Amino acid sequence: MTIAVSVCLLLLFAAAAALCCGREVAVRSQHLSAGGEETGQALPPKAEKVDRFSALLCGGICLVGGGGLLLLQLLFYQRPLLYSLQMLFCFDYLAVAALVDKKFQVIPNSLVLGGCVGAAGFFAAQVLMSAPPVPLLKELLLGLAMGGGVFLICALLTKGGIGMGDVKLFGVLGMVLGWTGVFDLIFLSVLLVALYGIVLLLRRQLNRKSQVPIGPFAFAGMVLMMLLGV
């Protein structure tokens, strides 16, 4: 039963991530080529437009990388099935965010909405498994406050250096992982960004106007979390 559920959700998450990434890249690329300005707002939906390369790349990462890391959580670290699936969801979610953010330096609102749906789904699953809803709701809200709150403060302090898309991204991750999980992810992500910044400083490629997309570093931080069993 555990294997069947894991395989089905692995395929479902990978397919959803691939489709989301392919559509976002296709529509945003077309929007930019038409002279539009890139923003985090939702663009007019065009279901027939899917960037196949981006979809295949994202799907492959989610299927192969996500599958391997899921097995690591279940077999080596002996994580509970539900928490392992939550981590898999965040891995796939961040794979889309990393690819889109790297290419367009934006976290789409559609991705944030999809993450909220996923967080609600995991909350409902835990309630159906007889977990007390009030403590779960408190954990969800604490995770939202930790993930979104930390980056909201950073966004205010940096005066636009960190976008609201990053705030919403980590808020969603906090709802899925809880406040302790998202704290670990923030720590690793910020550490990786700092190391990257040091490299750019040494190469004299960093200045006040430099913008570093957070998505790829958050994805790398998630990979480290799953590899290290954090």
Buried (B, 14 or more C-beta within 10 A) or exposed (E): EEEEEBEEBBBEBBBBBBBBBBBBBBBBBBBEEEEEEEBBEBBEEEEEBBBEEBBEBBBBBBBEBBBEBBEBBBEEEEBEBBBBBBBBBBBBBBBBBBBBBEBBBBBBBBBBEBBBEBBEEBBEEBEEEEEEEEEBEEBBEBBBBBBBBBBBEBBEEEEEBBBBBBBBBBBBBBBBBBBBBBBBBBEBBBBBBEEBEEEBEEEEEBEEEEEBBBBBBBBBBBBBBBEEEB
